[in-house]
């Protein structure tokens, strides 16, 4: 009798164990299915978000191309142009007209800033003395950074391993760091690359970033020599390259009313520009940044595209990254 009860108990426990295992398996399958459905939905949203990002690039390109056609009395770019205006968020609806997301973008002029690649002439294979002089003025203005930083950037860019200055640095210096690396020997791809370059005697990363904090919002890195567009440049940039208060006020007051439409008009408006400033300052732009984000469902995609507009007015995307962009400083009013 006891043996029969023991067998019944074992059978019951076995049945309970089988039921428990079945519940675990079913639950696991259900969870996995939910995860797969959610993953599939997220991937679908992201794929759609990429398409909206590409569409935003096309829209920005159209506006920049149209801007050339609309500019009839000279080649210039200014904050009064359509591309520079505030772009209202574009709602994204599903097939039934229900809102499911939003596209937010803006276009910035990258030639509102000093191009650090101006420091080296790739074609002539030598430093640009006039641009080094302007940049050293910027280094003094932006927190008294070491003037030799300009030479360090040149050595970072030039293709050889010969020092421009005895206190400069080439690959042998960078290979001796705690985490060794080599000089790029090519143009900078992004201003953030400046953080890799020797900055005087400062070796601590935190101190280096603190010193560069004032300079970073004033510079850009573009693949060809570029001017600084006085119609779009923030006051801090114009001050950093050495413009006096009266010269700055003259530019700001003029551009607030009407764009400065030619280099000749600029030099007539602003007296006593240095030779270097005359070389650097311009009124038109070829490089622009499209930034923003696409929100679709629970997915979010950041935009960071650099657009190049040729002299013929054709726009091409030359760099595309899907990452957040820090907002650039706004040009101040007089």
Buried (B, 14 or more C-beta within 10 A) or exposed (E): EEEEEEEEEEEEEEEEEEEEEEEEEEEEEEEEEEEEEEEEEBEEBBEBBBEBBBEBBEBBBEBBBBBBEEBEEBBBBBBEBEBBEEBEEBEBEEEEEEEBBBBBBBBBBBBBBBBBBBBBBBEEEEBBEBBBBBBBBBBBBBEEBBBBBBBBBBBBBBEEEEBBEEEBBBBEBBEEEEEEEEBBBEBBEEBEBBEBBBBBEBEEEEEBEEBBEBBBBBBBBBBEBBBBBBBBBBBBBBBBBBBEEEBBEBBBEBBEEEBBBBBEBBBEBBEEBBEBBBBBBBBBBBBBBBBBBBBBBEBBBBBBBBBBBEEEBEBEBEBBEBEEBEEBBEBEEE
